[in-house]
């Protein structure tokens, strides 16, 4: 049985342009002493995870928007939600 003439006998890789397919990440040094008591912004994905935990702990109306808003407040103005979120982020060593 003959091999079909249109079937390639080996796979060919696509040509790579520019940086030859390599991507360099810009790295910045993380702040060593980030103050979780200061107001800061948080991405909605992380806020949603924290809100889910808070709902399981007895705050049924907690949303990601509430968590993000609490973290945008100064520490002395935060409710339990804001203090809990900041503590969890500090434990996870999250850096903005």
C-alpha positions as CSV (number, residue, x, y, z in Angstrom):
1,X,0.0,0.0,0.0
2,X,1.4,3.4,-1.0
3,X,1.5,6.4,1.2
4,X,-0.7,9.3,0.1
5,X,1.5,12.0,-1.6
6,X,-0.4,14.8,0.2
7,X,0.2,13.4,3.7
8,X,3.2,15.0,5.3
9,X,5.8,12.5,6.4
10,X,6.8,14.6,9.4
11,X,5.5,17.5,11.3
12,X,7.0,20.9,10.6
13,X,7.2,23.6,13.2
14,X,5.9,27.0,12.5
15,X,8.5,29.7,12.0
16,X,9.0,31.9,15.0
17,X,9.4,35.6,14.6
18,X,10.8,38.3,16.7
19,X,12.0,37.0,20.0
20,X,11.9,33.4,18.9
21,X,8.8,32.7,20.9
22,X,10.4,33.7,24.2
23,X,8.6,36.1,26.6
24,X,10.4,37.9,29.2
25,X,8.5,39.0,32.3
26,X,9.1,42.3,33.9
27,X,9.9,41.6,37.5
28,X,9.6,44.0,40.3
29,X,10.8,43.5,43.8
30,X,7.9,42.9,46.1
31,X,7.5,45.3,49.0
32,X,8.9,43.7,52.1
33,X,6.7,45.4,54.6
34,X,3.3,46.0,52.9
35,X,0.9,47.6,55.3
36,X,-2.4,45.8,55.0
37,X,-4.0,48.4,57.2
38,X,-3.7,51.0,54.5
39,X,-6.4,51.3,51.8
40,X,-5.6,49.2,48.7
41,X,-7.3,47.8,45.6
42,X,-7.9,44.1,45.0
43,X,-8.7,42.2,41.9
44,X,-12.3,40.8,41.8
45,X,-11.2,37.2,41.5
46,X,-9.5,37.3,44.9
47,X,-12.3,39.4,46.4
48,X,-14.8,36.7,45.2
49,X,-12.8,33.9,46.9
50,X,-12.8,35.9,50.2
51,X,-16.5,36.7,49.8
52,X,-17.3,33.0,49.4
53,X,-15.4,32.2,52.6
54,X,-17.3,34.9,54.4
55,X,-20.6,33.6,53.2
56,X,-19.7,30.2,54.5
57,X,-18.8,31.8,57.9
58,X,-22.2,33.4,58.3
59,X,-22.2,36.6,56.2
60,X,-24.8,35.5,53.5
61,X,-24.9,38.8,51.7
62,X,-21.2,39.3,51.3
63,X,-20.1,40.0,47.7
64,X,-16.8,40.6,46.0
65,X,-17.8,44.2,45.6
66,X,-18.2,44.5,49.4
67,X,-14.8,43.0,50.0
68,X,-13.1,45.3,47.6
69,X,-14.9,48.3,49.0
70,X,-13.9,47.4,52.5
71,X,-10.2,47.1,51.6
72,X,-10.3,50.5,49.9
73,X,-11.2,52.0,53.3
74,X,-8.6,53.0,56.0
75,X,-8.2,50.3,58.6
76,X,-10.0,52.2,61.3
77,X,-13.1,52.5,59.1
78,X,-13.2,48.8,58.0
79,X,-15.9,46.4,59.2
80,X,-15.3,42.8,60.1
81,X,-15.3,42.0,56.4
82,X,-12.4,44.4,55.7
83,X,-10.3,43.2,58.6
84,X,-10.9,39.6,57.7
85,X,-10.0,40.1,54.1
86,X,-6.8,42.0,54.9
87,X,-5.8,39.3,57.4
88,X,-6.3,36.5,54.8
89,X,-4.3,38.4,52.2
90,X,-1.5,39.0,54.7
91,X,-1.4,35.3,55.6
92,X,-1.2,34.4,51.9
93,X,1.5,37.0,51.5
94,X,-0.4,38.6,48.7
95,X,1.3,41.7,47.3
96,X,-0.5,44.3,45.2
